[in-house]
């Protein structure tokens, strides 16, 4: 698919909260029309979160959130707020009162005829959406703060193979950026393919085979298991954008016919 992540789709993290959102929980909303898909992002201030914001922003408070920490409630609200705004902006009248609820598998449930994905990290949330059938297309997005060296050392063996590490070392990024990029890309792949596969799968089922730093694209080959379950035989193209301390990855395409 011919589209490119905007250069300003992420805002660098700022430790001075008053300079970010003032007295608003959500601020700096951005909307991008990327042709086949639309992307929105925002910053949010977890320190200003309270449960009443769900009512104020027109989002139903799920009972499952009663047992989670405040920071999780804040990021959930920011992501669902963006999803609601995109449905209002891009949807028909039939979608104006529709919410993206939590499914039995803990994944977002989108309305029929809508393909979407939500992500949040630190004080940033993003949502991507398209009016396309989920049986014919796949779409996934992820945002991550660049991992610390200590975290990289702890999780490296569960995220990447030795071949993937060698691919990344030839590109010239730091080890922390390398691992965060692959981690985020595989998160996007999981979000995109899970609706097609219908069951959980590990990071080992998608392997990095090529990188185009200039075009900011990572290329992944799928395992025989994912090829059979998803019906996708081609190499997956995952776009990425590095902005400040944040990384965004996005995958979108049509299922093989």
KABELDA-V211727 format. One line per field, one symbol per residue. ss: DSSP state (a for helix, b for strand, c for the rest). phi: phi as a letter, one per 40 degrees, with the letter a starting at -180 (. if undefined). burial: + if it has 9 or more other ideal C-beta (glycine too) atoms within 8 Angstrom, else -. A space follows every 50 residues. Layout:
BEGIN
ss->???
phi->???
burial->???
END
This chain:
BEGIN
ss->ccccccccccccccccaaaaaccccbbbbbbbbccccbbbbbbbcaaacc caaaaaccccccaaaaaccaaaaaaaaaaaaaaaaaaaaaccaaaccccc bbcccccbbcccccbbbbbbbccbbbbbbbccccccbbbbbbbbbcccaa aaaaaaaaaccaaaaaaaacccccaaaaaaaaaaaaaaaaaaaaaaaccc ccaaabbbbbbbccccbbbbbbcaaaaaaacccccbbbbbbbbccbbbbb bbbbccc
phi->.caacccbcbbdcbccddccbfbbcbafcbbbcbgcbbbbaabbbdccca cccdcccgbcccccccbbcccccccccccccccccccccbccccbcbcbc cccdcgccbccdgbbaabaaafbbbaabaacacccbbbaababbcdcccc cdccbdccbbccccccdcccchccdccdccdcdccccccccccdcccgac accccbbcbabbcccfbbbbcccdccccccgcbcccbbcaabbgcbbbba baaccdb
burial->--+-++--+++-++--+--++---+++-++++-+--++++++++++-++- --++--+-+-----+------+++++++++++++++++--+---+--+++ -------+-++--+++++++--++++++++-+-+--+++++++++++--- -+--++--++---++-++--+----++++++++++++++++++++++--- +-+-++++--+----++++++++--++-++-+---++++++-+--+++++ +++-+--
END
